[in-house]
Amino acid sequence: MDLAEYRRAARAWLEDNLPADEAADGVTRAKEFMAKLYDAGYSGITWPERWGGQGLTQAEERAFAAAARDFTLPTYVFSIGLGMTGPTILDRGTDEQRERFIRPLLRGEEIWCQLFSEPGAGSDVASLQTRAEHDGDHWIVNGQKVWTSVAHHADWGLLLARTDVDVPKHKGLTMFVVDMHHPGVTVRPLRDMSGKANFNEVFFDDVTIPDEHRVGEVNDGWSVAVTTLLHERLSISAGVGMGGQKDNPASLDALRRAVDTSDPLVRDQLVELHIRSRALALFNQRLAQETKAGIFPGARGSAAKLLLAELTLFQADLATQLVGPESVLADHPLAQALSLAPGMALGGGTNEIMRNIVGDRVLGLPPEPRVDKTVPFKDLKVGTQA
């Protein structure tokens, strides 16, 4: 079918199949909806057919996104799997791993999280201390992760751990798939300023991981992590798995309904919001097309994530300015959106880190001096353990 027909069919399907019972358990609703979405052919639209995807093009994916724009899809708990860990398994995993993990993810049977950041390793992820020690045909993991989104719902996690302290920090890491229900895995939700708990701290105490769940080669985990981080920044920027804009009180359409658009100054500000939003959407579309064509976007994914963070902050500031002080009151529809906005400049890499990456790897500016890239991890004086 042509794209217009595809979009109409997708919209009709969404109208008929979105769950109506808002009071039901969110995870249960999400899993049931993802199963329906998969069976209808709208989950994993561009993912390979061999592993459970639809094998279609970016054009169909954009058509579905356009159809879904006016709905709120209950898919947030799958955002990490769909946008970050799943694509990493597709790119860097074995055929056995793809066969085991991809289809259950796309059908909503299993939820994933990403286990990178630690209390002493946020923006500098490579300084992480969680250890994985080889023991026969498996690995023993001990350590702590933090800011792990949806870990309290997750069945599986993509875990970056240190496997060699005698080499520089980037060279002694290995990536694993870890069972989040394994004895020794403890997940503790952390509440943010909105009062909700979307991320967590996670503890590993003698957790066993079979070697067949290792992703990539031993001590080559950083290159796998770079793949994940690229997908993370692209997916955050594009809003993969995040539902839709229908219920976003800070969206352009919502603000147009909430303020007096007869004021020319207000119209100018809303036009600025539209231009920024459209520019980011077009940039994301270009990066997605290049990725599908086998062109690695590289550090430009960091530019997309930076643009989204700046757009989110601009959107929140504009909403507050146009609606007034009452927008921050607890019972106002904008309150939660405004409280979450600053986090976009932190999660997935701070704006400052994104600017450093873009300056160094896109613009070719001189990098900041670094003395920790050639020193064995065990000899570093800060944030290390033997």
Secondary structure, DSSP 8 states (H G I E B T S, - for coil): --HHHHHHHHHHHHHHHS---TTS-HHHHHHHHHHHHHHTT-SSTTS-GGGT-----HHHHHHHHHHHTTS--S-GGGHHIIIIIHHHHHHHS-HHHHHHHHHHHHTTS--EEEE--BTTBSSSGGG---EEEEETTEEEEEEEEEEEETTTT-SEEEEEEE--SSSBGGGSEEEEEEETTSTTEEEEEE--TTS---EEEEEEEEEEEEGGGEESSTT-HHHHHHHHHHHHHHHHHHTTTS--STT-TTSHHHHHHHS-TTSHHHHHHHHHHHHHHHHHHHHHHHHHHHHHTT---TTHHHHHHHHHHHHHHHHHHHHHHHH-GGGGSTTSTTHHHHHHGGGGGTTTS-HHHHHHHIIIIIS-------SSSSSBGGG-SSS---
